[in-house]
Amino acid sequence: MKDFSEAFSSIASATSRWTGRASAFLGCVVIVIVWAATGPIFHYSDTWQLVINTGTTIITFLMVFLIQNTQNRDNAALQAKLDELIRASKAKNDFIGIEHLSDAELDAILEQCERHRPSALKRYEARAGAQEKAEIAAARKAATRRAKAPARKPRTRKAA
C-alpha cells in the first residue's frame, strides 16, 4: 500500500506540474478545435458528441483526485513550515497544531487574535468608508457570535 501511495503521489505531482503549463492548455484547445472541425465530416452525430463528452468527463473526474492530492500535500508542507516558524520565533507555541482543533475552538482563537490585531488594521478601519465599515462590523459580529456559541463535542474517529 505504501508503494501505491508513493507512486500515486509521484504521478499526481508530475501530472499537476504538466497540466499547469500553458502548453497543456494549448494542447486541450487544439483537441477541441480538431474535434469541432470534424463535426461536418461526422455530420454532428451523437457519436461525435459522445467522444468529447466522455473524454472531458473522464479527465475531469480524474483531475479532481489529482488536484485534491496536490492541495493536501501543499497544505501539509505549508503547515509544517508555519509550525517551524512558530517554533523558531517568539510567537505562541500554543498555535502549533491548531489546524486539528474543532471549528468552535478555532473561532475562539480567532476572536482572541482579533482583539490583539495590529494597529495597521485599526488604521484601515478608521479610513474605511461607510460600506466597508458595515461589512467589517458584520464580519466581526458573526465571528463573535460563532465564538460565543456553545462548543460542539469534537468528533471521534473510529479505527478502520
DRENPA-3360 file (N, C-alpha, C; in nm, 2 decimals, always signed):
BEGIN
1 = MKDFSEAF = +0.08/-0.12/+0.00/+0.00/+0.00/+0.00/+0.09/+0.12/+0.00 ~ +0.20/+0.12/+0.07/+0.29/+0.23/+0.08/+0.35/+0.26/-0.06 ~ +0.38/+0.16/-0.13/+0.43/+0.17/-0.27/+0.33/+0.24/-0.36 ~ +0.21/+0.20/-0.35/+0.10/+0.26/-0.43/+0.08/+0.41/-0.39 ~ +0.08/+0.44/-0.26/+0.07/+0.58/-0.22/+0.18/+0.66/-0.27 ~ +0.30/+0.61/-0.26/+0.42/+0.69/-0.31/+0.41/+0.70/-0.47 ~ +0.37/+0.60/-0.54/+0.36/+0.61/-0.68/+0.25/+0.71/-0.72 ~ +0.14/+0.70/-0.65/+0.03/+0.79/-0.68/+0.07/+0.94/-0.65;
9 = SSIASATS = +0.14/+0.96/-0.54/+0.19/+1.10/-0.51/+0.29/+1.15/-0.62 ~ +0.37/+1.06/-0.66/+0.47/+1.10/-0.77/+0.40/+1.13/-0.90 ~ +0.30/+1.04/-0.94/+0.23/+1.06/-1.06/+0.14/+1.19/-1.05 ~ +0.08/+1.21/-0.94/-0.01/+1.33/-0.92/+0.07/+1.45/-0.92 ~ +0.19/+1.46/-0.86/+0.27/+1.58/-0.87/+0.32/+1.61/-1.01 ~ +0.37/+1.50/-1.08/+0.41/+1.52/-1.22/+0.30/+1.57/-1.31 ~ +0.18/+1.51/-1.29/+0.07/+1.54/-1.37/+0.02/+1.69/-1.34 ~ +0.02/+1.73/-1.22/-0.02/+1.86/-1.18/+0.08/+1.96/-1.24;
17 = RWTGRASA = +0.21/+1.93/-1.23/+0.31/+2.02/-1.29/+0.28/+2.04/-1.44 ~ +0.26/+1.92/-1.51/+0.24/+1.93/-1.65/+0.11/+2.00/-1.69 ~ +0.00/+1.97/-1.62/-0.13/+2.02/-1.66/-0.14/+2.17/-1.62 ~ -0.05/+2.22/-1.54/-0.05/+2.36/-1.50/+0.03/+2.45/-1.60 ~ +0.08/+2.39/-1.70/+0.16/+2.46/-1.80/+0.07/+2.51/-1.91 ~ +0.12/+2.62/-1.98/+0.05/+2.68/-2.09/+0.04/+2.58/-2.21 ~ +0.14/+2.50/-2.22/+0.14/+2.40/-2.34/+0.03/+2.30/-2.32 ~ +0.00/+2.26/-2.20/-0.11/+2.17/-2.17/-0.24/+2.23/-2.21;
25 = FLGCVVIV = -0.26/+2.36/-2.17/-0.38/+2.43/-2.21/-0.39/+2.44/-2.36 ~ -0.28/+2.47/-2.42/-0.28/+2.49/-2.57/-0.32/+2.35/-2.63 ~ -0.27/+2.24/-2.58/-0.30/+2.11/-2.63/-0.45/+2.08/-2.62 ~ -0.51/+2.12/-2.51/-0.65/+2.10/-2.50/-0.73/+2.18/-2.60 ~ -0.69/+2.31/-2.62/-0.76/+2.39/-2.71/-0.75/+2.33/-2.85 ~ -0.63/+2.28/-2.89/-0.61/+2.22/-3.02/-0.70/+2.10/-3.04 ~ -0.71/+2.01/-2.93/-0.80/+1.90/-2.93/-0.95/+1.94/-2.96 ~ -0.99/+2.04/-2.89/-1.13/+2.09/-2.91/-1.15/+2.15/-3.05;
33 = IVWAATGP = -1.05/+2.22/-3.10/-1.06/+2.27/-3.24/-1.07/+2.16/-3.34 ~ -0.98/+2.06/-3.32/-0.99/+1.95/-3.42/-1.12/+1.87/-3.40 ~ -1.17/+1.86/-3.28/-1.30/+1.79/-3.26/-1.41/+1.87/-3.33 ~ -1.41/+2.00/-3.31/-1.51/+2.09/-3.37/-1.50/+2.09/-3.52 ~ -1.38/+2.09/-3.58/-1.36/+2.08/-3.72/-1.41/+1.95/-3.79 ~ -1.41/+1.85/-3.71/-1.45/+1.72/-3.77/-1.60/+1.70/-3.76 ~ -1.67/+1.80/-3.70/-1.82/+1.79/-3.69/-1.89/+1.77/-3.82 ~ -1.86/+1.85/-3.92/-1.92/+1.83/-4.05/-1.89/+1.70/-4.12;
41 = IFHYSDTW = -1.77/+1.65/-4.09/-1.73/+1.52/-4.15/-1.82/+1.41/-4.09 ~ -1.84/+1.41/-3.96/-1.93/+1.31/-3.90/-2.07/+1.35/-3.89 ~ -2.11/+1.46/-3.96/-2.25/+1.51/-3.96/-2.30/+1.54/-3.82 ~ -2.22/+1.59/-3.74/-2.25/+1.62/-3.60/-2.33/+1.51/-3.53 ~ -2.29/+1.39/-3.55/-2.37/+1.28/-3.50/-2.36/+1.27/-3.35 ~ -2.44/+1.18/-3.29/-2.44/+1.16/-3.15/-2.31/+1.10/-3.10 ~ -2.25/+1.01/-3.18/-2.12/+0.95/-3.15/-2.01/+1.06/-3.15 ~ -2.02/+1.15/-3.24/-1.92/+1.26/-3.25/-1.93/+1.35/-3.12;
49 = QLVINTGT = -2.05/+1.37/-3.07/-2.07/+1.45/-2.95/-2.03/+1.37/-2.83 ~ -2.06/+1.24/-2.83/-2.02/+1.15/-2.72/-1.87/+1.14/-2.70 ~ -1.79/+1.15/-2.80/-1.65/+1.14/-2.79/-1.60/+1.26/-2.70 ~ -1.64/+1.38/-2.73/-1.59/+1.49/-2.65/-1.65/+1.49/-2.51 ~ -1.78/+1.45/-2.49/-1.84/+1.45/-2.36/-1.78/+1.34/-2.27 ~ -1.75/+1.23/-2.33/-1.69/+1.12/-2.25/-1.55/+1.15/-2.21 ~ -1.47/+1.20/-2.31/-1.33/+1.24/-2.28/-1.32/+1.34/-2.17 ~ -1.40/+1.45/-2.18/-1.39/+1.56/-2.08/-1.44/+1.51/-1.95;
57 = TIITFLMV = -1.54/+1.43/-1.94/-1.59/+1.38/-1.82/-1.49/+1.29/-1.75 ~ -1.42/+1.20/-1.82/-1.32/+1.12/-1.76/-1.20/+1.20/-1.71 ~ -1.16/+1.29/-1.79/-1.05/+1.38/-1.75/-1.08/+1.46/-1.63 ~ -1.20/+1.52/-1.63/-1.24/+1.60/-1.51/-1.25/+1.51/-1.38 ~ -1.31/+1.40/-1.39/-1.32/+1.31/-1.28/-1.18/+1.27/-1.22 ~ -1.09/+1.24/-1.31/-0.95/+1.20/-1.26/-0.88/+1.32/-1.21 ~ -0.89/+1.44/-1.27/-0.82/+1.56/-1.22/-0.87/+1.60/-1.09 ~ -0.99/+1.58/-1.05/-1.04/+1.61/-0.91/-0.95/+1.55/-0.81;
65 = FLIQNTQN = -0.92/+1.42/-0.83/-0.83/+1.35/-0.73/-0.69/+1.40/-0.73 ~ -0.64/+1.43/-0.85/-0.50/+1.48/-0.86/-0.49/+1.62/-0.80 ~ -0.59/+1.70/-0.82/-0.58/+1.84/-0.76/-0.60/+1.83/-0.61 ~ -0.68/+1.74/-0.56/-0.70/+1.73/-0.42/-0.57/+1.68/-0.35 ~ -0.51/+1.58/-0.42/-0.38/+1.53/-0.36/-0.28/+1.64/-0.36 ~ -0.27/+1.71/-0.46/-0.17/+1.82/-0.47/-0.20/+1.92/-0.36 ~ -0.32/+1.96/-0.34/-0.36/+2.06/-0.24/-0.33/+2.01/-0.10 ~ -0.36/+1.88/-0.08/-0.33/+1.82/+0.05/-0.18/+1.82/+0.08;
73 = RDNAALQA = -0.10/+1.79/-0.02/+0.05/+1.79/+0.00/+0.10/+1.93/+0.03 ~ +0.05/+2.03/-0.05/+0.09/+2.17/-0.04/+0.05/+2.22/+0.10 ~ -0.07/+2.19/+0.14/-0.12/+2.24/+0.27/-0.04/+2.18/+0.38 ~ -0.01/+2.05/+0.37/+0.07/+1.98/+0.48/+0.21/+2.05/+0.49 ~ +0.27/+2.07/+0.37/+0.40/+2.14/+0.37/+0.40/+2.28/+0.42 ~ +0.30/+2.35/+0.39/+0.28/+2.49/+0.44/+0.26/+2.49/+0.59 ~ +0.18/+2.39/+0.64/+0.16/+2.38/+0.78/+0.29/+2.35/+0.85 ~ +0.37/+2.26/+0.80/+0.50/+2.23/+0.86/+0.59/+2.35/+0.87;
81 = KLDELIRA = +0.59/+2.43/+0.76/+0.67/+2.55/+0.76/+0.62/+2.65/+0.86 ~ +0.49/+2.67/+0.87/+0.44/+2.76/+0.96/+0.47/+2.72/+1.11 ~ +0.45/+2.59/+1.13/+0.49/+2.53/+1.26/+0.63/+2.56/+1.30 ~ +0.72/+2.54/+1.20/+0.86/+2.56/+1.23/+0.89/+2.71/+1.25 ~ +0.82/+2.80/+1.18/+0.84/+2.94/+1.21/+0.79/+2.98/+1.35 ~ +0.68/+2.92/+1.39/+0.63/+2.95/+1.52/+0.73/+2.90/+1.62 ~ +0.78/+2.78/+1.60/+0.87/+2.71/+1.70/+1.00/+2.79/+1.71 ~ +1.05/+2.85/+1.60/+1.17/+2.92/+1.60/+1.16/+3.07/+1.64;
89 = SKAKNDFI = +1.04/+3.12/+1.65/+1.02/+3.26/+1.68/+0.97/+3.27/+1.83 ~ +0.94/+3.40/+1.86/+0.89/+3.42/+2.00/+0.73/+3.42/+2.00 ~ +0.68/+3.36/+1.89/+0.53/+3.35/+1.88/+0.48/+3.25/+1.98 ~ +0.35/+3.25/+2.01/+0.29/+3.15/+2.10/+0.31/+3.01/+2.04 ~ +0.38/+2.92/+2.11/+0.39/+2.79/+2.06/+0.26/+2.71/+2.08 ~ +0.16/+2.77/+2.15/+0.03/+2.71/+2.16/-0.04/+2.70/+2.02 ~ +0.00/+2.78/+1.92/-0.06/+2.78/+1.79/-0.02/+2.66/+1.71 ~ +0.09/+2.59/+1.74/+0.13/+2.48/+1.67/+0.03/+2.37/+1.68;
97 = GIEHLSDA = -0.02/+2.32/+1.56/-0.12/+2.21/+1.55/-0.26/+2.26/+1.57 ~ -0.29/+2.39/+1.57/-0.43/+2.43/+1.59/-0.52/+2.39/+1.47 ~ -0.46/+2.34/+1.36/-0.55/+2.30/+1.25/-0.62/+2.17/+1.28 ~ -0.59/+2.11/+1.39/-0.66/+1.99/+1.43/-0.77/+2.01/+1.53 ~ -0.79/+2.14/+1.57/-0.90/+2.17/+1.66/-1.03/+2.18/+1.59 ~ -1.14/+2.18/+1.67/-1.27/+2.19/+1.62/-1.30/+2.33/+1.57 ~ -1.40/+2.35/+1.49/-1.44/+2.48/+1.44/-1.46/+2.58/+1.55 ~ -1.53/+2.54/+1.66/-1.56/+2.63/+1.77/-1.43/+2.67/+1.84;
105 = ELDAILEQ = -1.33/+2.58/+1.86/-1.21/+2.61/+1.92/-1.13/+2.71/+1.83 ~ -1.13/+2.69/+1.70/-1.06/+2.78/+1.61/-1.12/+2.92/+1.61 ~ -1.25/+2.92/+1.62/-1.32/+3.05/+1.62/-1.28/+3.13/+1.75 ~ -1.27/+3.06/+1.86/-1.23/+3.12/+1.99/-1.09/+3.18/+1.98 ~ -1.00/+3.11/+1.92/-0.86/+3.16/+1.90/-0.86/+3.28/+1.80 ~ -0.94/+3.27/+1.70/-0.95/+3.38/+1.60/-1.01/+3.51/+1.67 ~ -1.10/+3.49/+1.76/-1.16/+3.60/+1.83/-1.06/+3.66/+1.92 ~ -0.98/+3.58/+1.99/-0.87/+3.63/+2.07/-0.77/+3.71/+1.99;
113 = CERHRPSA = -0.73/+3.65/+1.88/-0.63/+3.72/+1.79/-0.69/+3.85/+1.74 ~ -0.82/+3.85/+1.71/-0.89/+3.98/+1.66/-0.87/+4.09/+1.76 ~ -0.88/+4.06/+1.89/-0.87/+4.16/+2.00/-0.73/+4.22/+2.00 ~ -0.63/+4.14/+1.95/-0.49/+4.19/+1.95/-0.44/+4.22/+1.81 ~ -0.53/+4.25/+1.72/-0.49/+4.28/+1.58/-0.40/+4.40/+1.57 ~ -0.32/+4.40/+1.47/-0.22/+4.51/+1.45/-0.29/+4.65/+1.44 ~ -0.21/+4.75/+1.47/-0.26/+4.88/+1.46/-0.29/+4.92/+1.31 ~ -0.22/+4.86/+1.22/-0.24/+4.89/+1.08/-0.38/+4.86/+1.04;
121 = LKRYEARA = -0.44/+4.75/+1.09/-0.57/+4.71/+1.06/-0.67/+4.82/+1.12 ~ -0.64/+4.86/+1.24/-0.72/+4.97/+1.30/-0.72/+5.09/+1.22 ~ -0.60/+5.13/+1.17/-0.59/+5.25/+1.08/-0.67/+5.23/+0.95 ~ -0.67/+5.11/+0.90/-0.75/+5.08/+0.78/-0.90/+5.10/+0.81 ~ -0.94/+5.05/+0.92/-1.08/+5.07/+0.96/-1.12/+5.22/+0.98 ~ -1.02/+5.29/+1.03/-1.05/+5.44/+1.05/-1.07/+5.51/+0.92 ~ -1.00/+5.46/+0.81/-1.01/+5.53/+0.68/-1.12/+5.47/+0.60 ~ -1.18/+5.36/+0.64/-1.28/+5.29/+0.56/-1.40/+5.37/+0.54;
129 = GAQEKAEI = -1.47/+5.35/+0.43/-1.60/+5.42/+0.41/-1.71/+5.35/+0.48 ~ -1.83/+5.41/+0.47/-1.94/+5.35/+0.55/-1.97/+5.21/+0.51 ~ -1.97/+5.18/+0.38/-2.00/+5.04/+0.33/-1.90/+4.94/+0.39 ~ -1.77/+4.98/+0.38/-1.66/+4.89/+0.43/-1.67/+4.87/+0.58 ~ -1.70/+4.98/+0.65/-1.72/+4.97/+0.80/-1.84/+4.88/+0.84 ~ -1.94/+4.89/+0.76/-2.06/+4.80/+0.78/-2.02/+4.65/+0.76 ~ -1.94/+4.63/+0.65/-1.90/+4.49/+0.63/-1.81/+4.44/+0.74 ~ -1.72/+4.52/+0.78/-1.62/+4.48/+0.89/-1.70/+4.45/+1.02;
137 = AAARKAAT = -1.80/+4.54/+1.05/-1.88/+4.52/+1.17/-1.96/+4.39/+1.16 ~ -2.02/+4.36/+1.04/-2.10/+4.24/+1.03/-2.01/+4.12/+1.04 ~ -1.89/+4.12/+0.98/-1.80/+4.01/+0.99/-1.75/+3.99/+1.14 ~ -1.72/+4.10/+1.21/-1.68/+4.09/+1.35/-1.80/+4.03/+1.43 ~ -1.92/+4.08/+1.41/-2.03/+4.03/+1.48/-2.05/+3.88/+1.46 ~ -2.04/+3.84/+1.34/-2.06/+3.70/+1.31/-1.95/+3.61/+1.37 ~ -1.82/+3.66/+1.37/-1.71/+3.59/+1.44/-1.74/+3.58/+1.59 ~ -1.79/+3.69/+1.65/-1.82/+3.69/+1.79/-1.93/+3.59/+1.82;
145 = RRAKAPAR = -2.03/+3.59/+1.74/-2.14/+3.50/+1.76/-2.10/+3.36/+1.75 ~ -2.01/+3.33/+1.65/-1.96/+3.19/+1.64/-1.87/+3.15/+1.76 ~ -1.79/+3.25/+1.81/-1.70/+3.22/+1.92/-1.78/+3.20/+2.05 ~ -1.90/+3.27/+2.07/-1.98/+3.25/+2.19/-2.07/+3.14/+2.18 ~ -2.09/+3.08/+2.07/-2.18/+2.96/+2.05/-2.12/+2.85/+2.14 ~ -2.22/+2.77/+2.19/-2.17/+2.65/+2.27/-2.08/+2.56/+2.19 ~ -1.97/+2.52/+2.25/-1.87/+2.44/+2.18/-1.93/+2.30/+2.15 ~ -1.91/+2.26/+2.03/-1.95/+2.12/+1.99/-1.85/+2.02/+2.04;
153 = KPRTRKAA = -1.90/+1.91/+2.07/-1.81/+1.80/+2.11/-1.73/+1.76/+1.98 ~ -1.60/+1.75/+2.00/-1.52/+1.70/+1.89/-1.56/+1.56/+1.85 ~ -1.56/+1.54/+1.72/-1.59/+1.41/+1.67/-1.47/+1.31/+1.69 ~ -1.51/+1.20/+1.73/-1.40/+1.10/+1.74/-1.41/+1.01/+1.62 ~ -1.29/+0.97/+1.57/-1.28/+0.89/+1.46/-1.27/+0.74/+1.50 ~ -1.34/+0.66/+1.43/-1.34/+0.52/+1.46/-1.23/+0.46/+1.38 ~ -1.15/+0.37/+1.44/-1.05/+0.30/+1.37/-1.11/+0.21/+1.26 ~ -1.04/+0.21/+1.15/-1.10/+0.13/+1.03/-1.06/-0.01/+1.04;
% end
